[in-house]
Structure formats: C-alpha cells, structure tokens
Amino acid sequence: MSGEDAAPAVRRVAVAGAGLMGSGIAAELALRPGEVESVRLWDPAPGAADRAVAGAGAVAEALVAAGVLDAAVAQARLTRLGAAPTLAAALEGAEYVAEAAPEDLPLKQALFAQLDAAAAPEAVLASNTSGYDPAALAAGTKRPERVLVAHYFAPAYLIPLVEVVPHAATASWAVERTVALLAAAGKRPVRLERFVPGFVANRLQQALFREALFLLREGIAPAEAIDSVVRYSFGPRLAALGPFAVADFAGHDVYAALATNVWPTLSAESAAGALPPELAASLAQGRLGAKSGAGFYPWPEDRRRRATARRDGALRAVLQAEAGPARDGADAPGARRGRATAEE
C-alpha cells in the first residue's frame, strides 16, 4: 500500500472485546465518524456483545450532553452498531479492528493470531492495551506491519486523547489510517516515537501515584488531603497547559531550585521485587477500589454514583470545549488535527 493512498476513510469497523473499554470504543466509533457505516462488536462471553449494544444509548446521551453530537444524529447512528455472533462475522469486511481483550499478554497474542488469520489483509489491527509492546502482540502474526496500539482512557467516549504506538515493523499506512479514524471520531491521537512500558500517560500517572503513596505512608497527609491538593492546585493547571508549559510559566530558574531541593527526597521505590505494602494489603483483603466497594475510600453505591457523575460531568465539559460549536462529531476541531500545542 502506498503512502499516497494510505488512509482512505474507514467504513467498516470490528471491535473484539465488549467490556468497559471495548463497549465504549465501539459505541463512539459508531456514533461519531461520519464515514463509518457499521461497527460489529464481538465478545467470547455469551450475551456480552448484545448487552454492550443495548447499553450504547447511554454513550449517545453522554455525547449529546457534551454538545458534540445532535440527538437526532445520535439516534440514527446507533443503528450502525451491532453484535456479531462470531469473531469471523465481526471481521467480515472490516478495514479497522480494535482489540479490547483483558490485559493478559498470552490471551492477546492468541487473539491477534486469530485476527491476523481472519481479517482482510490490509485491515489495521489496533490493540487497546495499556502497556504491552505492540511488537510482542504482533509476534505470532504473518503481517506484523498492520499491528499497533491505540490506547484509549476510560471512559473511552469522553476522554479525547488516544496514544498511538507503532512498533519497528508497523507500516506508515496503518498509523495514518488509525490517526485519521481517531481524528474523525473527535479524538486527540498522539503518536509515540517508540514503545516504552506504560507509554506516556501511565508512566506519568504512576510516577504521581508512587509519590502520593509515599506521602501517605510517611504520614505527611491523609488520602483525602492529597487528593484535594491535586484537584484544587496543580491538577487544573496541568489540564490546561501540560507539564512543560507549566514549567515555562513558572520559570526554569524556579524549577532548577525545586529540582535541587526536592528531587533527592522523592520516592524511588520499585515494585520489581515486591508490591507497595498498601497495594499488597488491598489485594490480600479484596479491596480493589470502587468496583469492589472499598479501596483507599469506602465506596457505597451512592458515593460511587456521585463520584462518577462528577467525573463524567467534568469530562463532558472538556469534550465540549475541545469540540467547539460542532455538534455532529465529524467537524469538531479534533477531527482536523492530530496534535495539540501549548498555545491552544
């Protein structure tokens, strides 16, 4: 495939995996890109794909509430989404395949071998993995040049950014087609130059979480106070500017002094030998967070529902600001460009 005709509009999409991420990805790809004609969702668990399709109306409502999709358009485009009875049925005619299986490398590798064997020769195979090397996912395929990572963030239909991670053998046409489809869906696709474990977002997020655990363990502040510091100080500023623009506004002289005084005291804990004790204790006690009813906080259903509503409301505001006045998802600013700058 040549670079000149490398990124024709994707019209048929398959999504393998109907969990939290797969269902959101499938719904958004059915609802937002104007050129997409069908999205077929498959999951090995009986009834999972059907339930995800039935729940896609909630995604449509969220996008309408965010101001990026007209209600009538949303209702019409919901008909594009359907459950496939088999993986082969989902893949039939698909030009783009999104893999959203559980985060288990052997499982994903086996699935990619199936996708490679059954999908059309020039279909892109994109994984939603949050940390695996795309080269490892492509290892058992005969056409590794079409394999890459397109890493969404939950909720997949509300957070604009998607990390696009090729490996050394990924073809430029596969990257271009992926970026074009994501941009048409109103996303902010950001291409990484090479793989690193955790990509960019999870590395930054885990660095912050490691220091937050250290501050909690040392008795500097309780979890509620640490969360408040992030939410009401540098968190909004980071969202508006990003870390490098924040540093430029603060001044490199100020940051040089902070580096000298603060960096030597930061946590350098490694989880390579053993988990942080807080996480080890949580796992041992079955406290997995909101999904189990308890984590660092107790999560009764009403509290979880309120926190989810607060989170989604804030994310809808971000999405609405990103899209500007566009209401059908096809002409939003994110559809016209794949990268953001500090000036925007």
C-alpha positions, 0 to 999 in steps of 0.5 A: 500500500502506498503512502499516497493512498494510505488512509482512505476513510474507514467504513467498516469497523470490528471491535473484539472485546465488549467490556468497559473499554471495548463497549465504549470504543465501539459505541463512539466509533459508531456514533461519531465518524461520519464515514463509518457505516457499521461497527460489529462488536464481538465478545467470547462471553455469551450475551456480552456483545448484545448487552454492550449494544443495548447499553450504547444509548447511554454513550449517545446521551453522554455525547449529546450532553457534551454538545458534540453530537445532535440527538437526532444524529445520535439516534440514527447512528446507533443503528450502525452498531451491532453484535456479531455472533462470531469473531469471523462475522465481526471481521467480515469486511472490516478495514479497522479492528480494535482489540479490547481483550483483558490485559493478559499478554498470552490471551492477546497474542492468541487473539491477534493470531486469530485476527491476523488469520481472519481479517482482510489483509490490509485491515489495521489491527489496533490493540487497546492495551495499556502497556504491552509492546505492540511488537510482542502482540504482533509476534505470532502474526504473518503481517506484523506491519498492520499491528499497533496500539491505540490506547484509549482512557476510560471512559473511552467516549469522553476522554479525547486523547488516544496514544498511538504506538507503532512498533519497528515493523508497523507500516506508515499506512496503518498509523495514518489510517488509525490517526485519521479514524481517531481524528474523525471520531473527535479524538486527540491521537498522539503518536509515540516515537517508540514503545516504552512500558506504560507509554506516556500517560501511565508512566506519568500517572504512576510516577504521581501515584508512587509519590502520593503513596509515599506521602501517605505512608510517611504520614505527611497527609491523609488520602483525602488531603492529597487528593484535594491538593491535586484537584484544587492546585496543580491538577487544573493547571496541568489540564490546561497547559501540560507539564512543560508549559507549566514549567515555562510559566513558572520559570526554569530558574524556579524549577532548577531550585525545586529540582535541587531541593526536592528531587533527592527526597522523592520516592524511588521505590520499585515494585520489581521485587515486591508490591507497595505494602498498601497495594499488597494489603488491598489485594490480600483483603479484596479491596480493589477500589470502587468496583469492589466497594472499598479501596483507599475510600469506602465506596457505597453505591451512592458515593460511587454514583456521585463520584462518577457523575462528577467525573463524567460531568467534568469530562463532558465539559472538556469534550465540549470545549475541545469540540467547539460549536460542532455538534455532529462529531465529524467537524469538531476541531479534533477531527482536523488535527492530530496534535495539540500545542501549548498555545491552544 
